[in-house]
Every structure is written in structure tokens, then in C-alpha cells.
Amino acid sequence: MLKIAIQKKGRLSDDSIELLSQCGIRFSKADNKLKAQAWNFPLEILFLRDDDIPGYVADGVADVGIVGENVLYETGLAVQVAEKLGFGKCRLSIAVPNAVEYTQLSQLKDQRIATSYPRLLGAFLQKNGIEARIHEISGSVEIAPGIGLADAICDLVSSGSTLISNGLKEAEVILKSEAVLICNTQLSTEAQRVLADLSFRIRSVLQGRNYKYILLNAPDAAIPTITSLLPGIKSPTVMPLREPGWSSLHSVVQENDFWEIIGRLREAGAEGILVLPIEKIIQ
């Protein structure tokens, strides 16, 4: 049995539950319960506060956990990152009021900076030889300059809308963060086996998210050009159609390259292009 800690409520909670579901793991989550048992996989799910997850994993109360890198590195606890999960992406940034003409890091010298991440902020300032006064606060960090508590803040930024609404702008990015699967450094043999199975499922799901499945029709004369644009995982599948001189090609395309490749396929003579999501890729 493997025990996994995930966020009970918050920005990573729904994505963590969805990931486990896409891995084929079935369980029931009740709002008033702190744990659940998977029906079809040796997994017990603990629903905890985000800030508590690294400590539970480090202490062995949970074997693994899903947490943001920002929370993990702020704690400084000795746990291992098993997988990067690709969701919950954000950045930990220093922000200053819009009225400040910020051009260089040295402007932060002797400034008051409010943050919920004193460890990460302190390490960043020390690395860059900047002496500043750190005010540790929890919650509503963005209002600190407006009420005269601080000259700048260090907080998580996703869309940037919260900064804008509080008259702030990003000045420095300290850390780019995303959700990660962490594990205790001294797992039992059985827990390691289950974790390996879970990691395999996660990688298959994440790999599928990065690709699109493409089916198209093309004249045979265009096949060399089109296949050069569609390498696939190994190479495209080419099947002759009933109509002479035409074939159907099947392949996969990376999400990041998708729109550029679609345009080039059309230019090469591809027709009837069908694009499908991929649930999982097993390698």
C-alpha cells in the first residue's frame, strides 16, 4: 500500500485528482474526509493542507505527495522529486509598484520586501549580494505596498491579474514552479514497487497530453514531403485508399508544433485532416 498526500483544497487539488483518475485509479472523495482508499490500486489518498505535504512525506506519514515546487523548496526538507507533473505552473516573483522605475536588481537594496516565502527570497537576495529587509506575512501579500508595510513584495504570479489590480508589476523572477510528485527517501521495497507503477502511469498520461493524433488524406506524389513533416514516434503510417493515387497517413504531432505543422501539411497537399487528443502514450 502506498500513501499519497494531495492538496485538500486549492489550485492543485482538482488537477491532482484528475491526474489520478486519468491513471485509472478510482476512489471516492468526500468533502469532510481526510483520506480515501482506491478501489482498484494499492493507494491510500490523504487530503492535506498544501504547506503540510512536504513535512508529512519527509516524516514518512505519507510515502509520496503532490505539491508545488515553490512550497517544496521553501520548506527545504529532504525529500526526492520523483516526477514533474506539468500543471500548476506559476512563478515566484518580486513585484514593485507601477510608479517605480525599476531597471536593476540593486534597486532592492535596503528595501522592505513582504513575502510568504522568506527562505527562497533570502537565498535569492544573498546569492545576488543584495541586503534588504524581509517582512514575513501570510496571505494578502499584494496589499503590503499599498498600506505602507513594504516597498515591494515577493509572491506567486500566474496570470498577473492580481498584481495589476493592486498597482504592481513584476520586477524579478526568483523561481519557475509547477506541481511535482515527491517521495520519502527511505521507501520500503513494496512502496517502491507501487510508486514505480504509479510513475509509469503518470508518465504515460503526461506524454499523451503533449501530442495530437493526426489522420489525413494526400495524393501519393505528396507523401515524401508530408512524411518529412510527420515523423511520428517512429514514422507515419501510410495506407492506400480505394481511390487510385491517394493514401491515408496517420501520425502524432507534438502539441507545441501543432499549428505550424498543420499549415505546412495543407501547403503540401494534405486534405481531410482529422485531429484527435491522445489519452496515453505507452513507451
Order of alpha helices (4+ residues) and beta strands (2+ residues): beta-alpha-beta-beta-alpha-beta-alpha-beta-beta-beta-alpha-beta-beta-alpha-beta-beta-alpha-beta-alpha-beta-beta-alpha-beta
